[in-house]
Amino acid sequence: MSRIPLKTQIFYGVGVSYAIVDQIFAQWILYFYLPPENSGLKPFLAPVLISLALAISRVVDMVSDPVVGYLSDKFNSRWGRRIPFIAVGAIPLSLSTIAFFYPPKGDETTTFMYLALIGSLFFVFYTIVGAPYNALIPEIGENSSERLNLSTWQSVFRLLYSAIAMIFPGILIKYFGGGDVLTGVRGMVIFLSFLSAVGLFVTVFLVPEKKYSRPVEEVGNIKVILKEIIRDKSFRNYLLGMLFFFVGFNSLRAMMNYYVEDVMGYGKGTITVVSALLFGASALFFYPVNKVSRKYGYRKIMLASLIMLIVLTLALFLLGKIIPVKYGFVIFTLLGIPISGAAFIFPPAMMSDISDKISSRTGNRIEGVCFGIQGFFLKMAFLVSIVILPLMLVLGGSGEVTKFGIYSSAIFSAVSFVISYIFYFKYEE
């Protein structure tokens, strides 16, 4: 029997509700500021200004990740090292998400500055919540089995929240908007951001970090710690493999709306259907992935997942050309299978094991720094995809989204998965 009760594992998983605002950012920010022609919205900024504003916010975000991780390692209280950070960041994270969708009415310079500022605030609070939340896995999990269980429950709820944030927006936009798309989008974001905060406070109040965590040793100088971490070859290969995987995955998530509407020719309601198929397939494979990972380890399953992602992403490139558009539903369903482990279970589980190994070698409990560095690379992946994708989507056009741009985005994702495969192949488990 696990030392950590099942209900505590579940309460931990509930707290990954910040995945809702993650999905809002990934799927709706670009859509809101650079909407498709038949969306009912008007563009707020030129594509190059959107890329620049979000790039600025991502740079702020990347710097904050290892800093927040280090601060949570050094922090100690009667509630633990990680829980207080989650409690402080939950509400500001929701408010900054909502603020994205209320840009000032004025010239492009004002809107650009607003997007860069709100984006920076959003990512700082996202880091304050996300890095300590993930560091709870090695903080309270004593062995690989406990950490895998915590990671799996996190993945179950991350998938649930991501599915909610992908499946229900179309319904919520109609409900809150009553025909007004702008009002509907804003109502949808407010509702989902509130739900995100509620889930985080479940973990804050119902996961007794101090009860299950080990005694905290002294944490050394951050420069020395970073030097020790960077020396780890497996850690470097893992980070680079994860970086390129999420470049491809984030691009895939962001272009799904465009595929459904502009390539497959369906309305917003079909986005809900396609999202349900993708995440439903992913949910079905959580338990099998957990089981086979215990037997074969993470690396082999990750490599198989990447091969499948490469093939399916290339199939998206052929959708509407050689492959009839109706098979798009099949392709998006099959994509859910490799995403199950690669995007959900493996990142926190693998980093927990890596951070535990490094902590044992250095004699310092530095899980927060390790997850902060992982967060740095995750944000870098977002930065790369959010800078390149707006420019790629308008290829062959005059500032508007084109089919050529959408197909080019699919190739970009496939190439990212290929590079990820190379680094995961070199990773030593």
N, C-alpha and C positions, 0 to 999 in steps of 0.2 A: 504494500500500500504506500502511496506517495505521502511524504511528510507534510506536503501542502494539501489541505482538503480540496475536494472538487469544487465546492462553492467559492473558495478563495481564488482558484484558478479561473473560474467563470467571471467573478467580479473583476479580476485583473483584465480579462479579455474585453469586458464591457467598456473599459476606459480607452480603447483604441478608437473611440467615436470621433476623434479629431481626423480620422480618415475621411469623414464626410466633407470637411472644409478642404481637405487635400483634393478630393474628387471635384469639388466645386471649382477650385482653382484650375485643375488640369483640364476640365471639360467645358467650363462656362466663361472663364475670363476672356480667353481669346475669341470665343464665340460672341461674347457681349460687345467687345471693342472692335472686332472685325467680323461682323455677321455675314452669313450667306445671303445671297440676293433675295431669296424668298422667305426670309426669317421673320419679317415684320419689324426688324430693328434697323437703325441707321448707324454706320461706322462712326466712332468717336475720334479715332486717331489713324494716321497713316501707318501702314505696317511697320516701317522702319522705326517710327517713334514708339510703337508698342514694344518692339523687340528691345530697344534701348532702355526704356523705362523699367521693364521687367528684368533686364540684365543688371541694372543698377541695384534693384532690390535683391537680386540673387547674390550679388557680391557681398552686400551687407549680411545676408543670411549665411553665406559660407564662412564668413569670419566668426559669426556668433556661435556656430556649432561646437567647435572644440573648446571655446571659452565657457559656454554654458555647461558642457560636460565636465570640465575641470572644476568649475564652481560647485557643481552638485557632488563631485567626489570629495571636495574639501568640506562641504557643509555637513553639519550634524545637528539633529534636534530630537526631541522626544517623539516626533512623528517619523523620523528617519531622514535619509539623505535625499530621496527622490520625490516623495509625495508632496512636500511643501512647494516645490517648483510647479508641479502639475496644478495645484490649487491656485497659485498666483496667476498662472498664464491662461487658464481656461476661458474666463469671460472676455478678457481683451482679445483673445484669438477669434472668438465669435464676432465681436464688434468690428474688428478690422476686416473680417471676411465680408460682412454686410457693407462696409464702407466702399469696397471695390465698385459696387453697383450704384453708387450715387456720385458720379464724377461731376465737377462743377460745370455749369453752362458758361462757356466763354471761348476764348481762342485755344488753339491747339497747345500752345506753350503751357498754359495754366493746367489743362487736362493732363499733359505729359508729366508735369511736376507732381500733380496730385497722384497719378498712378504710381510713380516712382516712390513717393513718400508712403502711401498706403501699403504698397507692396513690401517695402522695407519693414514697416511695423508688423505686417502680417507674418513675415518670415521670422522675425525676432521672437514673437510670441509662440509661433509654431515650434521653434527650437526649444524655448523654455518648457513647453509641454512635452514635445516628442522625444528629445534626447533622454531626459530623466525617466520617462515612461518606459522606453525600451531598456534602459539600464536596470530597471527593476527585475528583469529576467535573471541575469547573473547575480543580482543583489540578493534575491530570495531563493533562487534555485541552486541547490548544492551540487547537483550532478547533471550530466548530459540528459538523462531521462526526464528529470524535472524541468529542465530548460526547454526540452523539446515539447513537453506537454503545455507549458506556459505559452510557448511560441505558437503551438497549434490552436489553442483557444484564442490567442490574439488574432491569428489568421482567420478563424471562423467568424469572429466579430468584425474584423476588418473587411472581410468579404461581404458580410451582411450590411455593414454601413456603406461600403462602396456601391453595393447593389441598390440600396435605398437611394443613394445620391445619384445613381444613373437611371434607375427605373421610374422613380416617382416624380422627377422634375416636370416631365410632360404633363402629368396629371395635375400637379400643384400649380403649374403656370396657368392652365385653363381655369382651375378653381379660384385662384387669387386674382387672375387678370380679367376674367369675364370678357375676353375678346381683346383686351389691351395687353400686348405682349410685354411691354416694358414693366407695367405694374405687376404682371404675373411673374416675371423673372425675379423681381425684387421680393415679392411675397414668398416665393419658393426659397430664396436664399435666407431670408429671415427665419423661416420655419426650420429649415435644416440646420442653420447655425445654432439655434436654441437647442435642438436635439443633441448636437455635438457637445455642448457644455454640460448637459444633463448626464451623459454617459461618463464624461471625465470625472464628475463629482461622485459617481458610484464607486470608482476606484479609490478616489481620495478618502472617502469615509468608510469603505468596507474592506480594504486590503491593509491589514496590519503589518506594515513593512518591518517595523522593529522586532516583531515576534519571530519572523523567519529569517531575517538578515544575520549575517555573521558579524563579529566585532570588527570595527573599522580600524585599520592600521593607519599610520601617518602617510599622507600622500606627498610625494616629493616634488621637486621643482618641475614645472611643466616642460621646460626645454629638455631636461634629461629624459623625462617620460616620453616625449615625442620622438626623441632620438632612438630610444629603445624600441618603440613601436614600429618606426619606419624600417628598422633593421630586419624585421620579420618578413622573410620572403613570401611566405604563404599569405600573410596579411596583405602585402602589396598586390599579389595576383588576384586575391579575392576582391579587393577594392576596385581594381581596374575591370575585372569581369563584371562586377555589380554595376559599375559606372555605365558601361556600354549597354548592358542589359536594360537599365532603366532609361537610357536615352531612347532606345528602340521602343520600350513599353510605353513611356510617356507620350511619344509621338503617335503610337498606335491608339492610345486612349483619346488623344485630342482630335485625331482625324476621323474617329468613328462616326461622329455626327455628320461630318461632311460626306462620308461614304454612303450613309443611309439616305441622306437627302439628295445629294447631287449625282452620285453614281448609280445607286439603286433606284432612285426616283420616288422614294416614299416620304411621308410627312413626319412631323415630330413624334406622333404617337408610336411610330415604328421604332424610334430610338429606344423606347421603353421595352419593346419586344426583343430587340437585338441584345440590349443590355441584360435582360432576364435570361436569355439563352446562354450568353457568355458566362455570367456569374453563377448560373444554375449548374452548368457543367463543371465549373471550378469547384463549387461546393461539394459536388458528388465525389470529387477526387481527393478531398482533404484527408479522409481516413486512410485510403490506400497509400497516399504519399507518406503519411506518418509511419505506416507499417513498413513500407519498402525502404524508407530512409533509415530505420533502425537496423535493417538487415544489410543494406548495401552502402550506407553512408549518403552524404548529400551530393558529392561531386558527380557520381555516375548518373544520378537522377537529373541533376541540373544540366548535364551535357545532353542527355536524351531530350529534355524539355526544349533546349535551345535549337536542336535539329528540327524538332516539330514546329517551333516558332518561325524558323527561317523558311520552311516549306510553305506554311500557311500564309505568311506575309507576302511571299512571292505569288501565291494564289490570288491574294487581294489585288495585286498589280494586274493580273489577267482578268479580273472580274469586269464583266461588261465588254470585254474584247473577245477572248476565247471562251471563257467560262460565263454562262448565262447569269444575270444578276440575281435570279432567285436562289442560286447556290451561295449567295452571300450569307444567308441565314445559317447554312451549314458550316461555312468557314468560321464565322464568329463563334459558333457553338464549340467547334473543335479547338479554337484558341483558348477557351477556358481551361482545357486539360493541362497544358504545360504551365499556364499562368498560376495554377493552383499552388504548386511548390515554388516555382521560380520567383514569383512576385510577392507571395504571402508568407509561406512557412519558412523558407530557407534563410532570408536575410537576417531576421532576429535570432534564429537558432544558431546559424553559423557564426555570427558575430559574438554571441554569448559564449560559445565554446572557445573562440579565438581570444576574447578578452580574458576569460578565466585562465587560459594558458599563459598569456602575457603577464597577468597579475601574479600568478604563481612564480614566474621566472624573475620578475623584478622585485617582488616582495611588497608591491603597492596595490591597493584596491582601486583600480583606475578604469572600471567599467564605463563610467560616464565619459571619460576622454575617448575611449575606443568607439563608443556609440556616437560621440560628437564628431569624430573623424569620419565614421560611416555616414553620418548626416551631411558632412561637408561634401562628400562624393555624391550622395543622393541629390543634394541641391545643385551640384555641378551638372548632374545629368539633366535636371529640370532646366537649368540655365541654357545648356547646349540646345535642348529640344525647343525651348520657348523662344530662343533667338533665331534658330534656323527655320522652324516650322512656319511662322507667318510669312517669311520671305519665300519659302518653297511653295506654299499654297497658292501664291499669286503668279507663279511662273507661267509665261505664255499669255499673260493678260495685262491689263492696264490698271493694276491696283485692286482687282477683284479676284476672288477665289475661282480657280479654273480646274477642270477635270485633269488636265495635264499636271497641274500642281499637286492634286490629291494623289495621283498615281506615283508621282515622284517621291512623295512623302512615304509611300509604302516601300519603295526601294531603299530609302534612307533608313527605315526601321530594319529592314532585312540585313543591310550591311552592318548596322550596329549590333545585331544579334550574332553575326559571323565573328566580329571582333571580340565580343563577349565570350564566345565559345573558345577562342584561342587562349584567353587568359584563364578561364576556368579549367581548361585542359592542363595548363601548367600549374594549377593550384594543387598543393599537397595537403590532403586532409589529415 
